[in-house]
Structures are given as structure tokens and as C-alpha cells.
Amino acid sequence: MKKSIWLPILLFCAGAAVYIYSGIDYNAWKENLPLIIADLAIVVLLHFMLKKKEAYEDERKGKS
């Protein structure tokens, strides 16, 4: 499995767990919804950047 797939998923799950379970409140996820959306946006950008990096590395190895 490629790093561009499992690393963003792992980071999103960790970030969402922090925001959802922060405090003892039952509806803590509703209060932190903007932060969860921001975390999702960062993770999606990380996925595309890692995917592009892997493509560049594959291209460089193919030319050598």
C-alpha cells in the first residue's frame, strides 16, 4: 500500500478522534465541525502532494 493512501487516512482519523472526543460533552463533534472540515481539507491536500511526489520519484527512477 502506498504512503499517499494510508498516511492521510491515518492522520484524518487521529485528528477527527481528537476533535470528536475532546471533552466529555456528548455533542463535542458539532462544536468542532469547522476544525474537522479544515483537517479533512489538509489531509486531502496531503494526499495529492504525496501522490505527486511519488510520481516524480517514479519518473526519476525510470530515467536513471
C-alpha positions in Angstrom: 0.0 0.0 0.0 1.4 3.4 -0.9 2.2 6.1 1.6 0.0 8.6 -0.2 -3.0 6.4 0.7 -2.5 5.2 4.3 -0.8 8.3 5.8 -3.6 10.8 5.1 -6.2 8.3 6.3 -4.3 7.8 9.5 -3.8 11.5 10.1 -7.5 12.2 9.5 -8.7 9.5 11.9 -6.3 10.8 14.5 -7.4 14.4 14.0 -11.0 13.5 14.0 -10.7 11.5 17.2 -9.1 14.4 19.0 -11.9 16.8 17.9 -14.7 14.4 18.4 -13.7 13.2 21.9 -12.3 16.5 23.2 -14.1 16.8 26.5 -16.9 14.8 28.0 -19.7 16.7 26.0 -22.0 14.4 24.0 -22.1 16.8 21.0 -18.5 17.9 21.0 -18.2 17.0 17.3 -20.8 19.6 16.4 -18.8 22.3 18.1 -15.6 21.2 16.4 -17.1 20.7 13.0 -15.2 23.6 11.3 -11.9 22.1 12.7 -12.8 18.7 11.4 -13.5 20.1 7.9 -10.2 22.0 8.0 -8.5 18.8 9.0 -10.1 17.0 6.1 -9.0 19.7 3.6 -5.4 19.4 4.9 -5.5 15.7 4.6 -6.8 15.8 1.0 -4.1 18.2 0.0 -1.5 16.0 1.7 -2.8 13.0 -0.3 -2.4 14.9 -3.6 1.0 16.2 -2.7 2.3 12.8 -1.7 0.8 11.2 -4.8 2.6 13.8 -7.0 5.9 13.3 -5.1 5.6 9.5 -5.7 5.0 10.1 -9.4 8.1 12.4 -9.6 10.2 9.7 -7.8 9.0 7.0 -10.1 9.7 9.2 -13.1 13.2 10.0 -11.8 14.0 6.3 -11.2 12.7 5.4 -14.7 15.1 7.8 -16.4 18.2 6.7 -14.4 
